[in-house]
Amino acid sequence: MVGALSLQPRILSSFVGDRFLYSTTLPLHQLFRCNLGRKRVSMQLSRTLSGLTNLLFNRRNLDEVSNKKRKRLRPGEVSPYRPVPDHILRPPYVNSRQPPGIASGPELHDEKGMESMRASGRLAAQVLEYAGTLVKPGVTTDEIDQAVHQMIIDNGAYPSPLGYGGFPKSVCTSVNECICHGIPDSRPLEDSDIINIDVTVYLNGYHGDTSATFFCGEVDDEARNLVKVTKECLDKAISVCAPGVEYRKIGKTIHDHADKYKYGVVRQFVGHGVGRVFHADPVILHYSNYSELYLFTHFVGFWSSVESSTNAVYNNLLLLAGNNDGGRMMLNQTFTIEPMLTIGSINPVMWEDNWTVVTQDGSLSAQFEHTILITQDGAEILTQC
């Protein structure tokens, strides 16, 4: 389940905290145009900068997006909460509709902790694999949720999303243009849909978190390629992980690969530390802003003789650049990487349910996620069968 780097207060307090939005000495409104409405979760650059970056970087020109008539996603009916047996250990946030926020500081595991993480990751992977076999035209996402819920509790675990900040279901199902946090409902899957299923289990006090995007029936080449490249982004990002590596290398690796195919990388939703706490440090960004800031400064002539005030704006833009945090991976640390790519706009819009997030233009989005453990040899994927 992804974290969110967002101005929407509820999600912000859930996953990230506000330190990323206020890491500048200039007032934020001087650098960004922010929409604080409930339906918008995007943090947009000023018109001049966003227009330039849209043109030069990781967002496909909207004229290039497929004009095929794909019906826009609409909410269905959501069934009641599913019960969990009393003997199953619950995370501390259950029974509170208030999101717990992100835990400060990375969690480093001892041998027992690593074995517990392997167990929760293995179960999450098995549940996700099973959920993928259910993806067929006519099956509702609520039916997938019911099956996932039953498998998790049958294995003595708790479905981590259930009750997290009021989330009403045991799994996230994000169809077509849904970027993340889709609530399972009565909508039947249709031939040519793609669907991300995001599974997190809480087993013996540890969370295992994973997701994948599946094909429903006959899917066109455009959707297949988006899903393929998104999976490649995750695999390439995991391959660069090791003790001492900067977190920012993850975002650069993902962004560089997505750029080759002109796919957009969603910026507001992030990977995160995971273990005894669902969402913790570090925050893992999936993009890199260095190249666009470099070209932007050249484009407007910042490298020539400029006023000090302009230099100040540039310096603060650098502070706000993606993955400019400078942190490094540590041995025995666990976190998720979960890139979300789009064919068109990377701007997310939130539905009235305060969870479901879709692309602004209705273009397809895909996501893959693993929980990894940093080892002496690199990274161990915990969420694979």
C-alpha positions as CSV (number, residue, x, y, z in Angstrom):
1,M,0.0,0.0,0.0
2,V,1.6,3.2,-1.1
3,G,2.4,6.3,0.9
4,A,1.4,9.7,-0.4
5,L,3.4,12.9,-0.8
6,S,0.3,15.1,-1.0
7,L,-1.4,18.3,0.1
8,Q,-4.5,16.4,1.0
9,P,-4.3,16.5,4.8
10,R,-5.7,13.1,5.5
11,I,-3.4,11.2,3.2
12,L,-0.5,13.5,4.1
13,S,-0.8,12.7,7.8
14,S,-1.2,9.0,7.0
15,F,2.0,8.3,5.1
16,V,4.6,11.0,4.9
17,G,4.3,14.0,7.2
18,D,4.8,17.6,6.2
19,R,8.6,17.9,6.3
20,F,8.9,17.4,2.5
21,L,6.6,20.2,1.7
22,Y,8.3,22.8,3.9
23,S,12.0,22.1,3.4
24,T,12.6,25.6,1.9
25,T,13.4,29.0,3.2
26,L,11.1,30.7,0.8
27,P,7.3,30.7,1.3
28,L,5.9,27.7,-0.5
29,H,3.3,29.7,-2.4
30,Q,6.1,31.6,-4.1
31,L,7.3,28.4,-5.8
32,F,4.1,26.4,-6.3
33,R,0.5,26.8,-7.1
34,C,-1.3,24.6,-4.6
35,N,-4.9,23.4,-4.7
36,L,-6.1,22.4,-1.2
37,G,-9.5,21.1,-2.4
38,R,-10.6,17.7,-1.3
39,K,-10.6,16.2,-4.8
40,R,-7.1,17.3,-5.8
41,V,-4.0,15.7,-4.4
42,S,-1.5,17.1,-6.9
43,M,1.2,19.6,-6.0
44,Q,1.8,21.5,-9.2
45,L,4.7,23.7,-10.2
46,S,4.1,27.2,-11.5
47,R,2.6,27.4,-15.0
48,T,6.0,28.3,-16.5
49,L,8.0,25.5,-15.0
50,S,5.3,22.8,-15.3
51,G,4.7,23.6,-18.9
52,L,8.4,23.3,-19.7
53,T,8.9,20.1,-17.8
54,N,5.7,18.6,-19.4
55,L,7.2,19.4,-22.8
56,L,10.7,18.1,-22.1
57,F,10.3,15.2,-19.7
58,N,8.3,12.3,-18.5
59,R,4.8,13.1,-19.6
60,R,3.7,12.0,-23.0
61,N,2.1,14.7,-25.1
62,L,-1.6,14.3,-24.7
63,D,-2.1,14.2,-28.5
64,E,-0.1,11.0,-28.5
65,V,-2.4,9.2,-25.9
66,S,-4.6,6.6,-27.4
67,N,-8.0,7.9,-28.4
68,K,-9.7,4.5,-28.0
69,K,-13.0,4.8,-26.3
70,R,-12.4,3.3,-22.9
71,K,-15.2,3.9,-20.4
72,R,-14.1,6.0,-17.5
73,L,-14.0,4.3,-14.1
74,R,-17.0,4.9,-11.9
75,P,-17.5,3.9,-8.2
76,G,-19.7,0.9,-7.5
77,E,-21.4,-0.3,-4.3
78,V,-19.1,-1.0,-1.4
79,S,-20.1,-4.0,0.9
80,P,-19.8,-3.8,4.7
81,Y,-16.6,-4.5,6.6
82,R,-15.6,-8.1,6.7
83,P,-15.0,-9.6,10.2
84,V,-11.7,-10.8,11.5
85,P,-11.6,-13.5,14.2
86,D,-10.7,-12.2,17.7
87,H,-7.7,-14.4,18.1
88,I,-5.8,-12.8,15.2
89,L,-3.3,-10.1,16.2
90,R,-4.4,-6.6,15.0
91,P,-2.2,-3.6,14.2
92,P,-2.4,-0.8,16.7
93,Y,-4.3,1.5,14.3
94,V,-7.3,-0.8,14.0
95,N,-10.5,0.6,15.4
96,S,-9.3,4.2,15.0
97,R,-10.3,6.1,11.9
98,Q,-7.4,8.4,12.5
99,P,-4.3,7.6,10.3
100,P,-1.3,6.8,12.5
101,G,1.2,8.8,10.5
102,I,4.6,7.8,9.4
103,A,7.0,6.4,12.0
104,S,10.3,8.4,12.3
105,G,13.5,6.6,11.7
106,P,14.3,3.4,9.8
107,E,13.7,0.0,11.4
108,L,16.8,-2.3,11.4
109,H,16.0,-5.9,12.1
110,D,17.8,-8.6,14.1
111,E,17.7,-12.2,13.0
112,K,14.3,-12.8,14.5
113,G,12.9,-9.7,12.9
114,M,14.3,-10.7,9.5
115,E,12.7,-14.1,9.7
116,S,9.4,-12.5,10.7
117,M,9.6,-10.2,7.7
118,R,10.4,-13.1,5.4
119,A,7.3,-14.9,6.7
120,S,5.0,-11.9,6.3
121,G,6.4,-11.2,2.8
122,R,6.0,-14.8,1.7
123,L,2.4,-14.9,2.8
124,A,1.7,-11.5,1.0
125,A,3.2,-12.9,-2.2
126,Q,1.2,-16.1,-2.0
127,V,-2.0,-14.1,-1.4
128,L,-1.2,-11.8,-4.4
129,E,-0.5,-14.7,-6.6
130,Y,-3.8,-16.3,-5.7
131,A,-5.7,-13.0,-6.2
132,G,-4.2,-12.7,-9.7
133,T,-5.8,-16.0,-10.7
134,L,-9.2,-14.5,-9.9
135,V,-8.9,-11.7,-12.5
136,K,-11.4,-12.6,-15.2
137,P,-14.1,-10.7,-17.0
138,G,-17.3,-10.6,-14.9
139,V,-15.5,-11.0,-11.5
140,T,-16.1,-8.0,-9.2
141,T,-13.3,-6.4,-7.2
142,D,-15.4,-7.1,-4.1
143,E,-15.2,-10.8,-4.8
144,I,-11.4,-10.5,-5.1
145,D,-11.4,-8.7,-1.7
146,Q,-13.5,-11.4,-0.1
147,A,-11.1,-14.1,-1.4
148,V,-8.1,-12.2,-0.2
149,H,-9.6,-11.5,3.2
150,Q,-10.4,-15.2,3.7
151,M,-7.0,-16.4,2.7
152,I,-5.2,-13.9,5.0
153,I,-7.3,-14.8,8.1
154,D,-7.1,-18.5,7.3
155,N,-3.3,-18.1,7.6
156,G,-3.6,-16.4,11.0
157,A,-2.8,-12.9,9.7
158,Y,-4.6,-9.6,9.6
159,P,-5.3,-7.7,6.3
160,S,-3.3,-4.5,7.0
161,P,-5.4,-2.1,4.9
162,L,-8.6,-3.0,6.7
163,G,-9.3,-0.1,9.1
164,Y,-6.2,1.9,8.2
165,G,-7.4,5.5,8.5
166,G,-10.9,4.2,7.8
167,F,-10.1,2.2,4.7
168,P,-13.1,-0.2,4.4
169,K,-11.5,-3.2,2.7
170,S,-8.8,-5.8,3.0
171,V,-7.0,-5.1,-0.3
172,C,-6.6,-2.2,-2.8
173,T,-7.9,-2.9,-6.3
174,S,-6.9,-0.2,-8.8
175,V,-8.5,-0.6,-12.3
176,N,-7.3,1.1,-15.5
177,E,-6.8,4.8,-14.8
178,C,-6.8,4.2,-11.0
179,I,-3.3,5.0,-9.8
180,C,-3.7,3.5,-6.3
181,H,-5.9,2.9,-3.3
182,G,-8.9,1.7,-5.3
183,I,-11.7,0.4,-3.0
184,P,-13.1,-3.0,-4.0
185,D,-16.7,-2.7,-5.0
186,S,-19.5,-4.2,-7.1
187,R,-18.0,-3.2,-10.5
188,P,-17.4,-6.3,-12.6
189,L,-14.0,-6.5,-14.4
190,E,-14.3,-6.1,-18.1
191,D,-12.4,-7.6,-21.0
192,S,-9.3,-5.4,-21.7
193,D,-9.1,-4.0,-18.2
194,I,-5.8,-3.9,-16.3
195,I,-5.9,-4.1,-12.5
196,N,-3.4,-3.5,-9.8
197,I,-3.9,-5.6,-6.7
198,D,-2.1,-4.3,-3.6
199,V,-1.8,-6.8,-0.7
200,T,-0.4,-6.2,2.7
201,V,-0.6,-8.7,5.6
202,Y,0.1,-8.3,9.3
203,L,1.6,-11.6,10.5
204,N,3.0,-12.1,14.0
205,G,3.5,-8.3,14.4
206,Y,5.1,-7.6,11.0
207,H,3.8,-6.2,7.7
208,G,4.5,-7.7,4.3
209,D,3.5,-5.4,1.4
210,T,3.4,-6.1,-2.3
211,S,1.4,-5.4,-5.5
212,A,1.2,-6.3,-9.2
213,T,-0.8,-5.3,-12.2
214,F,-2.7,-8.1,-14.0
215,F,-4.4,-8.4,-17.4
216,C,-8.2,-9.1,-17.6
217,G,-9.0,-10.9,-20.8
218,E,-7.6,-9.6,-24.1
219,V,-5.5,-6.5,-23.4
220,D,-4.1,-4.2,-26.1
221,D,-0.5,-3.7,-26.9
222,E,-0.5,-0.2,-25.4
223,A,-1.6,-1.5,-22.0
224,R,0.7,-4.5,-22.2
225,N,3.8,-2.3,-22.8
226,L,2.9,0.0,-20.0
227,V,2.7,-2.9,-17.6
228,K,5.9,-4.4,-18.9
229,V,7.9,-1.2,-18.5
230,T,6.5,-0.6,-15.0
231,K,7.7,-4.1,-13.9
232,E,11.1,-3.4,-15.5
233,C,11.3,-0.1,-13.5
234,L,10.8,-2.0,-10.3
235,D,13.3,-4.7,-11.2
236,K,15.9,-2.2,-12.2
237,A,15.4,-0.2,-9.0
238,I,15.8,-3.2,-6.8
239,S,19.0,-4.2,-8.6
240,V,20.8,-1.0,-7.5
241,C,20.0,-1.4,-3.9
242,A,22.7,-2.3,-1.4
243,P,24.2,-1.0,1.9
244,G,25.5,2.6,1.5
245,V,23.6,3.3,-1.7
246,E,21.7,6.6,-1.7
247,Y,17.9,6.4,-1.8
248,R,17.8,8.9,-4.6
249,K,19.4,6.3,-7.0
250,I,16.1,4.4,-6.9
251,G,14.2,7.4,-8.3
252,K,16.8,8.1,-10.9
253,T,16.8,4.5,-12.1
254,I,13.0,4.4,-12.4
255,H,12.7,7.8,-14.0
256,D,15.4,7.1,-16.6
257,H,13.8,3.9,-17.7
258,A,10.3,5.4,-17.9
259,D,11.6,8.3,-19.9
260,K,12.8,6.0,-22.6
261,Y,9.2,5.1,-23.3
262,K,7.7,8.5,-22.7
263,Y,5.8,7.3,-19.7
264,G,5.0,9.5,-16.8
265,V,6.1,8.7,-13.2
266,V,3.5,9.6,-10.5
267,R,5.3,11.7,-7.9
268,Q,2.8,12.1,-5.0
269,F,2.8,8.5,-4.0
270,V,5.9,6.9,-2.5
271,G,7.5,3.7,-1.2
272,H,8.2,3.5,2.5
273,G,9.9,1.7,5.3
274,V,7.8,-1.3,6.5
275,G,8.2,-3.8,9.3
276,R,6.5,-3.7,12.7
277,V,5.0,-0.4,11.5
278,F,3.0,-0.2,8.2
279,H,4.5,3.1,7.0
280,A,7.9,4.3,8.3
281,D,11.0,6.0,7.2
282,P,12.6,6.0,4.7
283,V,10.3,7.7,2.1
284,I,11.2,6.3,-1.3
285,L,10.6,8.7,-4.2
286,H,10.2,7.1,-7.6
287,Y,11.4,10.0,-9.7
288,S,14.4,12.4,-10.2
289,N,14.2,16.1,-10.9
290,Y,17.9,16.9,-11.4
291,S,17.8,16.8,-15.2
292,E,14.7,19.0,-15.6
293,L,16.1,21.6,-13.1
294,Y,19.3,21.7,-15.0
295,L,17.6,22.3,-18.4
296,F,15.2,24.7,-16.8
297,T,18.0,26.9,-15.4
298,H,19.7,26.9,-18.8
299,F,16.5,27.6,-20.6
300,V,15.8,30.8,-18.6
301,G,19.5,31.8,-18.5
302,F,20.2,31.3,-14.8
303,W,23.8,30.4,-15.5
304,S,24.4,34.0,-16.7
305,S,24.6,37.0,-14.5
306,V,21.5,36.8,-12.3
307,E,20.1,38.7,-9.4
308,S,20.5,37.1,-6.0
309,S,16.8,36.7,-5.6
310,T,16.7,34.4,-8.7
311,N,19.6,32.4,-7.2
312,A,17.6,32.0,-4.1
313,V,14.6,30.6,-6.0
314,Y,16.9,28.2,-7.9
315,N,18.5,27.0,-4.6
316,N,15.1,26.4,-3.1
317,L,14.0,24.5,-6.2
318,L,17.0,22.3,-5.7
319,L,15.9,21.7,-2.1
320,L,12.5,20.6,-3.4
321,A,14.0,18.4,-6.1
322,G,13.0,14.8,-6.0
323,N,15.2,12.4,-4.1
324,N,17.4,15.3,-2.9
325,D,17.4,13.9,0.7
326,G,20.8,12.3,0.6
327,G,20.0,9.3,2.9
328,R,21.6,6.0,2.4
329,M,20.4,2.4,2.7
330,M,21.4,0.4,5.8
331,L,22.1,-3.2,6.4
332,N,19.1,-5.2,7.7
333,Q,16.6,-2.5,6.7
334,T,13.3,-3.2,5.0
335,F,11.3,-0.9,2.7
336,T,9.0,-1.0,-0.3
337,I,9.6,0.3,-3.9
338,E,6.4,0.7,-5.8
339,P,6.6,2.8,-9.0
340,M,3.4,4.0,-10.6
341,L,3.6,4.8,-14.4
342,T,1.1,6.5,-16.6
343,I,0.6,6.7,-20.4
344,G,-0.7,10.3,-20.1
345,S,-1.0,12.9,-17.3
346,I,0.8,12.2,-14.0
347,N,-1.6,14.5,-12.1
348,P,-3.7,12.5,-9.7
349,V,-7.3,13.3,-8.8
350,M,-9.1,11.9,-5.7
351,W,-12.6,10.7,-5.6
352,E,-15.2,11.7,-3.0
353,D,-14.4,8.5,-1.0
354,N,-11.1,10.2,0.0
355,W,-9.1,7.1,-1.1
356,T,-9.5,6.3,-4.8
357,V,-6.9,8.2,-6.9
358,V,-7.2,8.3,-10.7
359,T,-5.3,10.0,-13.5
360,Q,-6.5,13.5,-14.4
361,D,-7.0,12.6,-18.1
362,G,-8.3,9.1,-17.6
363,S,-5.2,7.5,-19.1
364,L,-4.0,4.1,-18.0
365,S,-1.8,3.7,-14.9
366,A,0.2,0.6,-13.8
367,Q,2.1,-0.3,-10.6
368,F,4.3,-3.0,-9.1
369,E,5.6,-3.3,-5.6
370,H,8.0,-5.4,-3.5
371,T,9.2,-5.3,0.0
372,I,13.0,-5.7,0.1
373,L,15.6,-6.4,2.8
374,I,19.0,-4.7,2.4
375,T,21.6,-7.4,2.8
376,Q,25.4,-7.5,2.6
377,D,25.1,-8.7,-1.0
378,G,22.5,-6.2,-2.2
379,A,18.7,-6.6,-1.8
380,E,16.6,-9.6,-0.9
381,I,13.1,-9.6,-2.3
382,L,10.8,-10.7,0.5
383,T,7.5,-10.6,-1.3
384,Q,8.0,-13.3,-3.9
385,C,6.7,-16.9,-3.9
